[in-house]
């Protein structure tokens, strides 16, 4: 095995139904519905999914939504910009939690 994550494993995702079909069916129904056109288009949702995939660091999702974004006509520049947005939010979330650390430090110093 060349790495912990094997891209071919993404094709096995549906096999989660082997262990609990009822819950898997509910998940896949919900997941499919989420990505339908709504207030946001399915195309917009794919780009959001690509960005979120990077934020949660899911290599399977990154592969899937990279392919989907290309298929839907997004440019490499649009895709990379969405990754930068995810990175900025993730970085900001890390830094803003520093407020909790400073609160704790200030309490300890009292």
WOSUL-V173286 format. One record per run of one state. SS is the DSSP state (H for helix, E for strand, L for the rest). FROM is the first residue (numbers start at 0). LEN is the number of residues. If there is no record, write none. Layout:
# WOSUL-V173286
ss=SS from=FROM len=LEN
ss=SS from=FROM len=LEN
This chain:
# WOSUL-V173286
ss=L from=0 len=6
ss=H from=6 len=12
ss=L from=18 len=2
ss=H from=20 len=14
ss=L from=34 len=7
ss=H from=41 len=14
ss=L from=55 len=3
ss=H from=58 len=13
ss=L from=71 len=4
ss=H from=75 len=21
ss=L from=96 len=1
ss=H from=97 len=12
ss=L from=109 len=1
